[in-house]
C-alpha cells in the first residue's frame, strides 16, 4: 500500500525585493492499494505533477509523510521494485545515445544476473513491438513507439505500481487509445497497478478504478469511476460538464 498523510509542499520564489514561499500542495492524504488504478485529475497548475514527483521520491514534502508498505518512499531501497514511472516527454525520457536494449536495461543495471537472462523479446511483444527494435535509437522511433519503449522499461523491473504523468497527452488521438488499451492489457498480464496523472478525464475514466480531483493544491473529491456522475463539488461538476459538452 502507498500511503500519503498530511502532505504539504512549497517552493521558494525570488522576487525583486524578497523571497517568498509558494504553497503548491496542502494537506494531501490518500491511500493507493496494490493492483488498483488511481487517476489524479487536475488542470495545469493544480499541483498534480508536483505530487507525482513526491510519490516517486524525486522531491521531499515540507510536511507530511509518504510510505510504501510502511517504509518511507524517499528511501531508494523502498522504491526499488515498488514504483516506476512513465513521463509525458518521451523524447527526453530515453538517453539519445542508448539503443532500445540499453534503455530497457537501465533500471536493471544493479541486477547483473537478471541482465544476463532478461527476455527482451517477450517484453517487447507485450508492448506491441518486436525484437527488431532492440538495436534502434530513439530518433528512429515514432512517438507511439518511443512511449511503448518507456512503458517496457517501466515494466522491466516488475514494480507493484507505475506512475504515469501525462504519459499520453503528447500522442495523437488514435495512438492515445492504443496506449490506453496496452496499459489495460499489461495490468491484466502482470497484476500491477497505476497512478495515472492527467488532465484528461475521459482517458482516466477508461483506465482507472478511482479518480482523485485536485484543484489549487488540494483534493476536491475522491470518487470511484462508476460514481463519477455523482460528484459533489462545484469544481468537479464543472470539469465533467466541459467533457460532456
N, C-alpha and C positions, 0 to 999 in steps of 0.2 A: 504493500500500500504506500502511495505517495501522499504525504500529509503536509498541508500548508496551514500554519497557525499564526494569526495576527501579524501578517507581513506588511511592513511599510518600506517604501523605497523613495529616496530623493537624491537629486543631483545638485551640485553647486553651480550656480550661474554667475558669470563675471559681468558686472555692469560697468557703467562709466565711472562711478564713484565707489561702488562697493560690491561685494559678493553676497548673493542670496541663495537660499536653498529652495529648489523647486521640487515639490512633492509630486511623485508620479503615481505611487500606489498607496492606498490607505486601507488598513485593516482587512487584508485579503486572507480568507480562510476557506478551505475546501479539502476534500479527500478524493483521490483517484484510486479506484480499485483495479487490481490486476485483471487484464483481459478486456476492460471497457474502453470505449472511445468517447472522450470528453471533448466537446467543442468549446473553444474560448473565442467568443464573438465580440467584436468591437470595431468602431470606426477608427480612422487614423488618429493617433494621439491619445487613444483611450488607455494606454498602458499595457496592452496585451503582449507586445513583443518584449517589453521590459520584464514582464512576468515570465516569459519564456526563458530569458537569459538567467533569471534566478532559479528556475526549475532545472536548468542544465548545469548549475553551479558556476556559470561564467562570471556572474556578479554575486555579491552577498547582500542581503537586505540590511537596512539600517536598524530594523527591529523585526522581531518575529523569528519563526523557525520553519525550515523545510526539511523533512526527513523522508527517507525511503526505507521501509521496514524498520523504522525506529532509529535509523542511523542518519547523521547529517549528510545532506546531498552535496554539501561543499567538499566533502571528503572524496578524493578521486577513487578510492577503493570502493566506496558506496556506489558511485556512478557506473563503474565498470561492470558490464553485464546487466545493468539495471535500466539505463536510459541512453538513447542515442538521438540524433537529430537530422532533419532534412530542412534546408532553408529555402527561401524564395529565389535567391540569386544562384542558380546552378552554374552560371558561367564562372563565378569566383569560388564556388564550393569545391571544385576539383583543381588540384595543382596542374597548371597548363603543361608542365613537363612530365606529368605522370601518365602512363598508359592506364586503361581501364583496370587492368590486372593490379597495377600498383595502387590505384585509388581504392580498390576494394580491400586490399591487404592492409591499408593504412591503419584502421582501428585494431588490427590483429597483430601489429608489429611486435608486441611484447609476448606473443604466444607462438614461439618458433615452431613447436611441434605441430600446432594447428595449421600454421602457414604451409608446411610441407605437404599436408594431406588434404588441403582445402579443395572442395569440389566446386570449382568456378562454373563449370557447365550447368550444373543443377541450379545454382543460384541465379545465373543469368536467364535460364529458361523460366524461372519463377517470375521474373520481372519482364518477360516478353522479349528478351534478346537472345543471342546465341554466342557460342564461343568465338565466332569470327570478330567480335567486338573487343576481345581481350587486349589486343595489341594496338588498338586505336587510341588516339589522343583526343582531348576534349574538343579541339577545333574541328575534328572530323565527325562530330555527333550533332544531330538536331537537338532542339531544346527538349523535346519529349524524351529522346534517348539519353541525354545528359541527366535529366531528372530521374530516369529509371536507374541509371548507374548510381546516383546519390542514394536512392532508396535501397538498392542492392547493398551498398556499403553500410547503410544503417542497419540492415537486416543481418549482415555478416557476423556481427558479434553476438547475435541471438539475445537481444535485450528484451526485458519484460515490457518496455514502453518505448515507442518512437514519438518524439515531439516534432510536429510538422508546422513550421512557422511560415504561413503564406506560401506553402510549397507548390501550389498550383496556379497562383494568381498571375504569373508571368507567361503562362502557356495559353495557346489558342483554345477556344471552347471545346472542340472535338477531342483535343489531346487531354484537356482537363478531365473529361468524362472517362477517358481511357485510364488515366492515373487513379481516379477515384475507384474505378472498378478493380484495378490492380491492388489497391490498398485493402479493399474488401476481401479479395481472394487471399492475400497474404495473411490477413488476420485469421481467416479460417484455417489456413495451412499451418501457420506457426503458433497460433494461440496467443499472439502478442496483442497489446492494446496501444491506443494512440492518444496523444493530446494534440488536437487539431486546431491551431490558431489561425483565424481567418476573419475577414470582414464579410465573407460570402455566406449568408445564412442558408441558402439553398444547397450549397456544397456540403456544409456542416450537417444539415438535416439528412442528406443522403447517406452520410458515413457514420454519424455519431449517435450514441445512446442518450447522452445528456448534453445540454447546452448551458454554458455559463456566459451571461451577457455582462460586459464591462463597460462602464461609462465614467470618464473622468477619474480613472484610477480606483474606482470602487465597483463592487459586484452589485449590479442592479437586480439580477434574477438568475436562479439556477433551477433548471426545469428539465424533465425528461422530454426527449424529442417528440414523442407521440402526444405530449400535452402542450406543445409549443403554442397552439392556438389559444390557450387559456392563460397566457402570461398576464401579469397584473400591473406591472409598472408602465406608466405612460411612454417612457422611452422605448421599452421593448415592443410595445404595441405599435409605435411609430415605425420602428425598424421593419416589423412584419408587414405593415401597411405598404411601405415602399416596395417590398419584394412582390407582394400580391398585385399591386397596381403597375 
